[in-house]
């Protein structure tokens, strides 16, 4: 009914507006996450690719910094706006699946308040943009399945190609769609009737991805090495495949997980929607086998929320689902909020929630780290300081020092790292003999130095047990190998 459609749009608009206000209010709290600092520095090294990511998000970070300056609030506000856009697309997905006002509003609420989307919408990372690309692609495929002009496959290709330039994980969606269309009879029939357009769409996606692929080929495919190491670390340190499965309950929250599960069953039982179930199962299995991170599956919760809401709406106005589900979603989301958003003072978060989700803890301590490393650098004798370099074990420390260091007396070009894209930025032919190591134990640098001393150990503020806490600052006097050889010895992608 037209009235219901209008009411549904109003509910979605309200949900998106609340999301925008929520992120605008909280965006300036705590501090930069290590990844956000890294994206800002990466944007200052424009390229068609980076070791651990395609170019879109670093270049967007550069744009945000050019417009709004080096401020946490502006960067986070941009991510919050993308979260709000995801809420709007979620409402359209519910409509496309046949939902009326209640289903549309419930879907928007679920995406607005589910912990995984609140967390990703609160930080400027590739993840929130990736989620939006997935949702848009699924929305267009649903329209194609409903009989839209096959030329719409070009738009799907444009979205997937843009997604591949943002985060490679959208390739999983492409794999899922390929399996679904090949495995299901109606999928094969749809491809036959669509003519060349699906293939032209796929070609457009590859064309848009081509600059990043060319960069990868020219640099010996570093992202493949990074991905292999990253997946190995997930299996070794993050609980492996069992944790991947169990975390699917925690990412959306228990109530929203049930909504998504209901949506998955609803899709499977309806031949015209079964392809969504097959896509989800395919992506799940691929991630489970390859050892991907649990949140890589999160984009598919958006259409599954929509399907679950449509299923619940079909039970009738007097259904308990209809009465209690929105309230339960809101309560569950609010309970989880302090663990995924900076609503508490930092000390309160650290005391109560840091063990549940340490991503916010990684936002604490970067200025303090820069203070102590700058003090170590300025304490060097003048003749050593003139040519000394600061070498960090991780891109996070390097980016923090690049961005906070100049105001504290660390000259530009002093900070180096052999980790991820910083490794590619290490200038060839460097000449120095004094190294200030950050987050390297003395034993790591000792084989390469005539003398090593630990000059500081950094304590993270508020008692946070993050990667900064306990970071040693070491000084290596009289480097015994060339700087290029030091880079080779310390090189790692992960």
C-alpha atoms as one frame of an Amber mdcrd trajectory, in Angstrom:
protein
   0.000   0.000   0.000   1.300   3.483  -0.780   0.683   4.636   2.767   2.639
   1.749   4.222   5.489   2.408   1.805   5.630   6.051   2.870   5.529   5.088
   6.544   8.322   2.604   5.956  10.499   5.241   4.335   9.872   7.513   7.314
  10.964   4.805   9.775  14.111   4.110   7.794  14.865   7.813   7.546  14.458
   8.225  11.305  16.761   5.245  11.965  19.390   6.610   9.599  19.108  10.059
  11.161  19.591   8.663  14.648  22.666   6.787  13.418  24.130  10.004  12.000
  23.522  11.934  15.221  24.892   9.083  17.325  28.167   8.951  15.403  28.507
  12.731  15.196  28.181  13.011  18.968  30.685  10.241  19.715  33.127  10.612
  16.812  35.568  12.823  18.698  35.968  10.562  21.725  38.897   8.324  22.731
  41.475   8.596  19.953  42.527   7.373  16.529  42.652   3.629  15.963  45.972
   2.368  14.577  44.281   1.565  11.265  42.878   5.091  10.949  46.327   6.587
  11.465  47.659   4.171   8.859  44.992   5.124   6.313  45.828   8.799   6.780
  49.523   8.160   6.146  48.740   5.826   3.245  46.682   8.602   1.670  49.814
  10.734   1.707  51.473   8.053  -0.448  48.901   7.841  -3.270  49.154   4.634
  -5.261  46.998   2.121  -7.101  47.508  -0.335  -4.282  49.016  -1.069  -0.909
  50.322  -4.244   0.681  47.218  -4.792   2.797  44.470  -2.910   0.980  43.311
  -1.438  -2.326  43.505   2.345  -2.800  39.984   3.693  -2.224  39.911   4.108
   1.561  43.408   5.657   1.906  42.525   8.116  -0.842  39.218   8.900   0.888
  41.149   9.481   4.102  43.376  11.916   2.205  40.284  13.703   0.895  38.730
  13.952   4.363  41.987  15.300   5.766  42.302  17.847   2.966  38.769  19.089
   3.631  38.546  18.798   7.404  42.144  18.681   8.590  43.816  16.140  10.861
  40.886  15.630  13.196  39.397  12.462  14.615  35.869  13.864  14.454  35.812
  14.476  10.695  37.232  11.061   9.866  34.816   9.239  12.156  31.870  11.343
  10.983  32.506  10.141   7.430  32.329   6.523   8.599  29.124   7.282  10.499
  27.521   8.628   7.346  28.347   5.383   5.555  26.690   3.433   8.387  23.593
   5.596   7.929  23.649   4.886   4.186  23.780   1.166   5.000  20.612   1.581
   7.077  18.869   3.212   4.095  19.917   0.400   1.763  18.763  -2.167   4.327
  15.285  -0.643   4.249  15.219  -0.917   0.457  16.291  -4.560   0.706  13.329
  -5.285   2.954  10.985  -3.615   0.459  12.535  -5.550  -2.411  11.902  -8.803
  -0.537   8.237  -7.909  -0.188   8.226  -6.272   3.237   5.817  -3.546   4.311
   6.212  -0.914   7.008   6.960  -3.187   9.972   9.545  -5.285   8.126  11.236
  -2.229   6.647  11.437  -0.474  10.007  12.641  -3.585  11.843  15.370  -4.188
   9.281  16.554  -0.600   9.585  16.574  -0.883  13.365  18.594  -4.116  13.264
  21.280  -2.613  11.019  21.316   0.611  13.017  21.926  -1.063  16.379  23.567
  -4.465  15.783  26.971  -4.412  17.528  28.966  -5.269  14.417  27.519  -2.351
  12.447  27.761   0.118  15.330  31.422  -0.839  15.756  32.336  -0.620  12.080
  30.353   2.581  11.611  32.292   4.162  14.452  35.724   3.827  12.849  37.099
   4.924   9.488  38.190   1.588   8.066  37.680  -0.400   4.892  35.047  -2.533
   6.633  32.118  -0.104   6.732  32.580   0.837   3.069  32.818  -2.851   2.150
  29.523  -3.548   3.921  27.786  -0.834   1.914  29.095  -2.171  -1.417  27.831
  -5.682  -0.579  24.386  -4.411   0.377  24.060  -2.345  -2.809  25.138  -5.262
  -4.989  22.633  -7.628  -3.358  19.873  -5.030  -3.742  20.487  -4.766  -7.488
  20.669  -8.535  -7.895  17.301  -8.824  -6.153  15.874  -6.355  -8.640  17.332
  -8.335 -11.502  15.779 -11.492 -10.089  12.439  -9.632 -10.032  12.644  -8.898
 -13.751  14.568  -5.634 -14.000  16.300  -4.679 -17.248  19.328  -7.005 -17.660
  21.471  -3.958 -18.372  21.366  -3.420 -14.605  24.147  -6.017 -14.486  26.471
  -3.192 -15.538  25.593  -1.361 -12.320  26.268  -4.553 -10.352  29.650  -4.780
 -12.050  30.399  -1.148 -11.246  29.553  -1.723  -7.584  31.582  -4.929  -7.309
  34.516  -3.336  -9.121  34.421  -0.346  -6.782  34.199  -2.774  -3.886  37.288
  -4.624  -5.106  39.145  -1.317  -5.112  38.012  -0.899  -1.491  38.504  -4.362
   0.041  39.101  -7.637  -1.737  36.583  -9.514   0.399  33.707  -8.530  -1.910
  35.162 -11.169  -4.236  33.528 -13.626  -1.824  30.146 -12.207  -2.792  31.037
 -12.727  -6.435  31.942 -16.349  -5.693  28.676 -16.835  -3.805  26.608 -15.374
  -6.646  28.438 -17.502  -9.215  27.742 -20.667  -7.218  24.095 -19.729  -6.658
  23.414 -18.945 -10.312  25.227 -22.070 -11.476  23.686 -24.423  -8.921  20.050
 -23.344  -9.039  17.881 -24.063 -12.099  16.187 -20.670 -11.996  19.634 -19.052
 -11.770  20.834 -20.772 -14.895  17.622 -19.812 -16.672  18.021 -16.200 -15.573
  21.530 -16.079 -16.991  20.362 -17.493 -20.321  17.627 -14.865 -20.598  19.905
 -12.013 -19.539  21.999 -12.228 -22.684  25.518 -10.763 -22.525  24.830  -8.328
 -19.685  25.972 -10.440 -16.705  29.254 -11.113 -18.484  29.658  -7.471 -19.435
  29.017  -6.576 -15.797  31.710  -9.013 -14.703  34.043  -7.515 -17.291  33.367
  -4.024 -15.972  34.164  -5.190 -12.433  37.490  -6.594 -13.640  38.212  -3.412
 -15.581  37.693  -1.282 -12.474  39.862  -3.669 -10.466  42.604  -3.668 -13.119
  44.677  -0.745 -11.728  45.036  -2.488  -8.376  45.808  -5.808 -10.062  48.473
  -4.108 -12.190  50.026  -2.632  -9.051  49.959  -6.061  -7.404  51.660  -7.676
 -10.384  54.316  -4.959 -10.492  55.033  -5.480  -6.779  55.063  -9.314  -6.698
  51.523  -9.694  -5.330  52.195  -8.612  -1.731  48.519  -8.799  -0.741  48.533
 -12.552  -1.310  51.413 -12.917   1.154  49.658 -10.570   3.578  46.386 -12.515
   3.338  48.067 -15.870   3.855  49.892 -14.613   6.951  46.808 -12.833   8.252
  44.651 -15.956   7.968  47.354 -18.005   9.667  47.397 -15.544  12.547  43.608
 -15.778  12.874  43.878 -19.543  13.223  46.786 -19.385  15.652  45.794 -16.455
  17.849  42.086 -15.692  17.470  40.549 -19.065  18.280  40.515 -20.533  14.776
  37.470 -21.963  13.070  35.507 -22.636  16.245  35.789 -18.981  17.222  34.706
 -18.004  13.712  31.476 -19.958  14.169  30.784 -18.836  17.730  31.426 -15.186
  16.926  28.607 -15.227  14.395  26.294 -15.132  17.414  28.098 -12.177  18.988
  28.631  -9.950  15.948  24.959  -9.155  15.316  23.913  -9.888  18.898  21.777
 -12.885  19.917  18.412 -11.365  18.979  19.559 -10.113  15.594  21.281 -13.459
  14.978  17.924 -15.204  15.410  16.402 -12.707  12.986  19.113 -13.484  10.434
  18.732 -17.232  10.984  14.993 -16.929  10.384  15.767 -14.997   7.215  18.130
 -17.711   6.022  15.483 -20.404   6.505  12.820 -18.216   4.871  15.042 -17.709
   1.816  15.813 -21.411   1.502  12.143 -22.369   1.574  11.249 -20.000  -1.263
  12.692 -20.960  -4.648  12.717 -17.358  -5.847  14.814 -16.323  -2.799  16.888
 -19.475  -2.386  19.860 -17.933  -4.099  20.429 -15.716  -1.024  20.691 -18.807
   1.164  23.134 -20.401  -1.277  25.242 -17.233  -1.421  25.383 -17.101   2.391
  26.287 -20.778   2.715  28.990 -20.476   0.058  30.635 -17.439   1.645  30.435
 -19.064   5.082  32.126 -22.255   3.875  34.854 -20.391   1.969  35.671 -18.284
   5.020  35.625 -21.303   7.291  37.964 -23.271   5.029  40.384 -20.419   4.352
  40.450 -19.166   7.936  39.016 -15.705   7.308  38.015 -13.308  10.052  34.545
 -13.686  11.527  33.369 -10.192  10.583  33.971 -10.888   6.877  30.540 -12.551
   6.857  28.827  -9.523   8.415  27.731  -7.822   5.152  25.358 -10.719   4.458
  23.550 -10.096   7.725  21.987  -7.022   6.104  19.869  -8.929   3.528  19.307
 -11.730   6.054  17.898  -9.236   8.573  15.580  -8.022   5.824  14.476 -11.556
   4.960  13.915 -12.403   8.621  11.834  -9.282   9.142   9.705 -10.092   6.097
   9.238 -13.629   7.433   8.138 -12.322  10.849   5.819  -9.778   9.248   4.146
 -12.603   7.357   3.111 -14.222  10.634   0.472 -11.549  11.130  -0.025  -8.438
  13.215  -0.829 -10.408  16.375   2.354 -12.476  16.231   4.648 -12.312  19.247
   7.483 -11.609  16.818   5.708  -8.523  15.585   5.126  -7.275  19.108   8.397
  -8.023  20.848  11.124  -8.242  18.221  11.867  -4.496  17.758  11.990  -4.030
  21.528  14.292  -7.017  21.945  16.584  -5.762  19.169  16.816  -2.341  20.779
  17.477  -3.716  24.262  20.145  -6.142  23.047  21.840  -3.397  21.064  21.839
  -0.968  23.972  23.276  -3.587  26.333  26.179  -4.200  23.933  26.734  -0.510
  23.149  29.511   0.252  25.693  31.582  -2.612  24.275  31.486  -1.334  20.684
  31.116   2.453  20.903  32.868   5.120  23.019  29.867   5.896  25.234  31.752
   5.433  28.537  34.804   7.300  29.811  37.920   5.420  28.656  38.693   4.078
  32.140  35.155   2.723  32.483  35.388   0.964  29.145  38.787  -0.532  29.970
  37.597  -1.837  33.337  34.347  -3.385  32.114  34.488  -4.135  28.400  38.028
  -4.193  26.984  38.328  -7.958  27.357  35.140  -8.419  25.322  36.237  -6.140
  22.477  39.723  -4.659  22.397  39.266  -2.528  19.278  38.462   0.577  21.328
  41.463  -0.059  23.575  43.614   0.244  20.435  42.481   3.876  20.237  44.217
   4.804  23.505  47.813   5.932  23.914  49.142   7.153  20.588  50.027  10.715
  21.694  51.676   9.275  24.802  53.720   6.900  22.662  54.827   9.803  20.482
  55.829  11.772  23.603  58.123   9.054  24.894  59.681   8.167  21.549  60.307
  11.857  20.873  61.988  12.143  24.269  64.280   9.235  23.410  65.086  10.773
  20.038  65.833  14.224  21.466  68.021  12.695  24.195  70.489  11.371  21.614
  73.773  13.234  21.259  73.607  15.826  18.489  75.915  13.907  16.172  73.846
  10.711  16.466  70.480  12.439  16.253  71.395  14.139  12.993  71.298  10.836
  11.099  69.302   8.573  13.435  66.168   6.794  12.282  63.186   5.523  14.268
  62.209   2.012  13.174  58.936   0.543  14.406  57.729  -3.056  14.473  54.236
  -2.153  13.278  52.496   0.255  10.938  50.457   1.578  13.877  53.448   2.979
  15.771  55.000   4.257  12.541  51.833   6.086  11.491  51.354   7.587  14.954
  54.919   8.902  14.945  54.584  10.227  11.404  51.448  12.155  12.356  52.178
  13.179  15.953  55.973  13.284  15.769  56.716  16.542  13.927  54.972  18.612
  16.616  57.180  16.866  19.197  60.500  17.397  17.457  60.741  14.312  15.238
  61.613  15.506  11.704  59.625  14.205   8.759  61.287  11.246   7.071  62.783
   9.979  10.321  60.264   7.180  10.900  60.675   3.855   9.088  59.117   0.415
   9.348  59.392  -2.881   7.498  55.761  -3.772   8.205  53.151  -3.901   5.409
  53.068  -0.825   3.166  55.700   0.969   5.238  58.089  -1.655   3.917  57.459
  -0.373   0.377  58.034   3.223   1.503  61.444   2.501   3.055  63.864   4.547
   0.903  66.542   2.497  -0.800  70.117   3.444  -0.063  69.437   4.975   3.352
  72.537   5.714   5.450  72.349   5.707   9.245  74.029   3.938  12.134  71.781
   4.805  15.079  68.330   3.244  15.351  65.600   3.904  17.867  63.536   0.740
  17.850  59.874   0.919  18.830  58.183  -2.294  19.957  61.293  -4.314  19.244
  62.798  -6.243  22.109  66.518  -5.676  22.633  67.183  -9.283  21.665  65.667
  -8.664  18.219  67.984  -5.764  17.407  71.084  -6.975  19.282  72.396  -9.200
  16.424  72.505  -6.146  14.175  73.998  -3.601  16.581  77.237  -3.025  18.445
  75.301  -1.856  21.523  71.609  -1.906  22.428  69.940  -0.285  25.410  66.315
  -0.107  26.502  65.545   3.532  27.292  61.803   3.379  28.004  58.790   1.120
  28.306  55.478   2.706  27.465  52.415   2.348  29.663  49.056   2.783  27.923
  46.719   5.266  29.580  43.736   4.204  31.693  45.299   0.814  32.342  44.504
  -0.389  28.811  46.174  -3.658  27.878  46.612  -2.879  24.210  49.460  -3.210
  21.750  50.990   0.025  23.025  51.106  -1.103  26.636  54.550  -2.399  27.541
  56.078  -1.259  24.243  59.863  -1.047  24.668  61.859   1.805  23.183  65.404
   0.677  22.429  68.415   2.486  21.076  70.764   0.646  18.737  74.181   2.293
  18.554  76.519   1.575  15.662  74.383  -0.498  13.311  76.492  -3.387  12.027
  74.556  -4.019   8.798  73.326  -1.711   6.087  69.893  -0.102   6.509  68.696
  -2.047   3.469  69.796  -5.283   5.125  68.037  -4.224   8.339  64.860  -3.723
   6.381  65.209  -7.186   4.900  65.782  -8.715   8.318  62.712  -7.021   9.816
  60.391  -7.351   6.813  56.939  -8.834   7.501  53.489  -8.646   5.948  50.616
  -9.477   8.282
